[in-house]
Amino acid sequence: MEALTIRAEHITKDYPGTRALDDVNLTFDGGKVHAVVGKNGSGKSTLLKILAGAVIPTEGSLFLNEEKLHLRSTSDAYEQGICSVYQEMSLVPGMTVAENIFLGRLPTKNQIIHWPEVVERSKALLKKMKSDINPQELVSRLSMWQMQVVEITKALSLNAKVIMLDEPTSALAQNEVENLFEAIKALRSQGVIVIYVSHKLQELPKIADTVTVLRDGQLIGTKNMKELSQKDIIEMMFGEVKVKERPSDLKIQNEIVMEVKGLTREGKYTNINFSLNRGEVLGIAGMLGSGRTELLRGIFGAEPFEQGEVIIGKAVFRSTNPVKMVRAGIGLTPEDRKTEGLILIQSIRDNLCYASMHITANGWIENKEMRNAFAEKQVKELDIVISHLDATCNSLSGGNQQKVVVGNWLNTSPKIMLYDEPSRGIDVNAKQQIFDIIWQQARKGVSSIFVSTELEELLEVCHRILIMRKGRIVDEVYPEKIKVSELYEICMGG
Amino acid sequence: MKIATATSKGFDRKRTAIFLLDHIIEICLILLVIGLTLTANRFMTWANWTNILRANALKGVIAFGMTMVIISGLIDLSIGSTVGLSGVIVAVACRDLTARGMNLTVACLLSMAVCLLMAVFIGWLHGVFQEKTRMPAFIVTLTSRYALLGLAGILSGGFPIANQFPEWYNNLGGGRIGGANGIPIAAVILLLCFFAIWFIMEYTTTGRATYAVGGNPESARLSGIDVGKTKIIAFIAVQIMSVISGFMTSGQVMSGTFTFGNGWELDVIAAVVVGGTSFDGGVGKVWGTLIGVIFTGVISNGMTLLNIDVHTQYVVKAMIVFLAVLLSSYRARVKA
């Protein structure tokens, strides 16, 4: 096989209001694993999507072996031999490994599927990947890493030249990671260009040959893995960040509103203890899968915890559920506003008044004037841009949808607000407005817990930050005393 | 309040379109009535209209409960069996309890109360089962459709139980207030049931919760709405409506027959869908269902008056249901 290269020239991608990628030039060679790293919003996912044909760049071009590519869709990229292996598998669970590998192009003999050949060829392909997966096993019986190997094998059988792996190890146990790495090394030895995206920097020395760092849409550099330490990479990722300051009038009051004691849910979080003061904005930092979201949902009762208790004022909760917690004065804006926070097909008015239903009704009978007043109040106070209160929520922009989710809760006059990734997928302006809302509520004495993947945000918004790793709180830091890169290092662990 | 700056013309056009789509069924009904008045000379008469209402009350009352169930994102296929079973229970009770010396009216009222309790129990069972096992409501209620039909057959011995009811029982389905040309009691019951469900859906927290649960159960749950309870209430509502329909049906012919109501579920669902309720849940109006019931009633009455044969009527019905569903998915897109 001739030596492969894929080259990006002057790639720029503009979205309304932001430039996701700015004049990026890079070259990846075959037979190597190229790690691409960067914090959230660095542009690495945009870059991957451009390579996969899912996003069309505003400017610039791609070359595969000096041949210019015109990728209009993911199937274009597939035809050129550029394949992505995502977390969400595209395998059919109810079919065998062999069927999945040859799906849509099963070899036939006299118009009838030639099963022995399907199995033989699958076996040969899997052997190339140094894998002993049985081709006749059902995919649903495989473990996660085996499915990934099958997916890679499938790509290989289609003569893939570039294989992109997006966070392939995030759901894997340690020994499974090793197995997957063996497969990736086998893939590398076939001369394929492997692009590997991961936030687990510790893994990179074991698997990557080069590291490419992106920050704020810019290419910071591509270096050989051997020349870099973990610290170097983190510095390249974060650079000199100036963290914005929180308004100075946000005072924590000397009154505990909530205590969490020994909260445990098997496999998600273990022995969580902390307390929250009135008017405090408490951040929780942690990598994907560290248990931060699960902890918030446990406190709110969206999913039950197994041990421990949540104490709010004088009330002690040994088990929680949303009905109880809403009445105890807690609100949660969920991670995914579209599927968990809003009822998209219904009106903005209804969406602003669901959580406060027990307040706006006189017992069983609704008070329509009060509902209207509640809805209008939030539209005004949160500055939600709408055409009409009767318009459905799917007509709103992301930022305005998030404000509706928040408004729904503020209508309950909560004592404690839990925000799970409130700034995800909304523009910079709306983000700042959401922070202002959180601070404004803090001034009124509302306490907040703020979970975010974006560490700068946590440093900007919160008084205090708890750091979670593998389901445990491992540290507590104060934004005044820590740099983003240091925070990142603690989150990642050794 | 901040109003997005849209060109006022485009803005108005969209709102007009939404208004027209929201009321398309009323508009169609008015046009249909005008058309039939001009073509069928016996159509626009008091006798004919009271007849339409009386004839459609039996399935109509169930349609209101079914609206609630469909808005909450569920379905109940067992309603037809409940209709038959409740008629059989009352008939058997009237026959057997009077044989043991009980007063006929007391026996009848007592068994009617039992039927209503049974409706609560069946609805509760459906709700609990669906919520706990996460089986589709379609399957849960399909099994009770067969079970309840079988139960009614066993209770009645497989035969109609005729002439056991007290005389007044006939009025529920067949009586009229104010003589032979008066207002049919069935029509009055239809309107009472409409008002009850309409009030629940428009003015109570139960109604609001029902819309929320059907619109997105996860968002509803995370807003502190008791999803299980809401589902149970909807299932109970449709079962109570079916029992009331069972009284009217058995009263009309003065017989408890276990096959009464058999196969009604799809007619009821059709009326609900024609009334603009979305099968995906979360969207719909009880008022729409009332119009849907009248609309389907008027159209088959009209076709009968115009001597259109029964088989053609089915084809027309098919087209109406199809168009109604097409319209409601179009409406959802316009509103987005």
Boltz contact constraints between the chains, C-beta under 6 A:
constraints:
  - contact:
      token1: [A, 302]
      token2: [B, 222]
      max_distance: 6.0
  - contact:
      token1: [A, 322]
      token2: [B, 221]
      max_distance: 6.0
  - contact:
      token1: [A, 322]
      token2: [B, 222]
      max_distance: 6.0
  - contact:
      token1: [A, 322]
      token2: [B, 224]
      max_distance: 6.0
  - contact:
      token1: [A, 323]
      token2: [B, 224]
      max_distance: 6.0
  - contact:
      token1: [A, 323]
      token2: [B, 226]
      max_distance: 6.0
  - contact:
      token1: [A, 326]
      token2: [B, 224]
      max_distance: 6.0
  - contact:
      token1: [A, 334]
      token2: [B, 222]
      max_distance: 6.0
  - contact:
      token1: [A, 340]
      token2: [B, 218]
      max_distance: 6.0
  - contact:
      token1: [A, 340]
      token2: [B, 219]
      max_distance: 6.0
  - contact:
      token1: [A, 340]
      token2: [B, 222]
      max_distance: 6.0
  - contact:
      token1: [A, 341]
      token2: [B, 219]
      max_distance: 6.0
  - contact:
      token1: [A, 342]
      token2: [B, 219]
      max_distance: 6.0
  - contact:
      token1: [A, 343]
      token2: [B, 215]
      max_distance: 6.0
  - contact:
      token1: [A, 343]
      token2: [B, 216]
      max_distance: 6.0
  - contact:
      token1: [A, 343]
      token2: [B, 219]
      max_distance: 6.0
  - contact:
      token1: [A, 345]
      token2: [B, 215]
      max_distance: 6.0
  - contact:
      token1: [A, 345]
      token2: [B, 282]
      max_distance: 6.0
  - contact:
      token1: [A, 346]
      token2: [B, 215]
      max_distance: 6.0
  - contact:
      token1: [A, 354]
      token2: [B, 212]
      max_distance: 6.0
  - contact:
      token1: [A, 354]
      token2: [B, 223]
      max_distance: 6.0
  - contact:
      token1: [A, 355]
      token2: [B, 223]
      max_distance: 6.0
  - contact:
      token1: [A, 355]
      token2: [B, 224]
      max_distance: 6.0
  - contact:
      token1: [A, 357]
      token2: [B, 205]
      max_distance: 6.0
  - contact:
      token1: [A, 357]
      token2: [B, 208]
      max_distance: 6.0
  - contact:
      token1: [A, 361]
      token2: [B, 205]
      max_distance: 6.0
  - contact:
      token1: [A, 364]
      token2: [B, 204]
      max_distance: 6.0
  - contact:
      token1: [A, 365]
      token2: [B, 203]
      max_distance: 6.0
  - contact:
      token1: [A, 365]
      token2: [B, 204]
      max_distance: 6.0
  - contact:
      token1: [A, 366]
      token2: [B, 203]
      max_distance: 6.0
  - contact:
      token1: [A, 379]
      token2: [B, 1]
      max_distance: 6.0
  - contact:
      token1: [A, 380]
      token2: [B, 1]
      max_distance: 6.0
  - contact:
      token1: [A, 385]
      token2: [B, 2]
      max_distance: 6.0
  - contact:
      token1: [A, 385]
      token2: [B, 4]
      max_distance: 6.0
  - contact:
      token1: [A, 387]
      token2: [B, 4]
      max_distance: 6.0
  - contact:
      token1: [A, 392]
      token2: [B, 335]
      max_distance: 6.0
  - contact:
      token1: [A, 394]
      token2: [B, 336]
      max_distance: 6.0
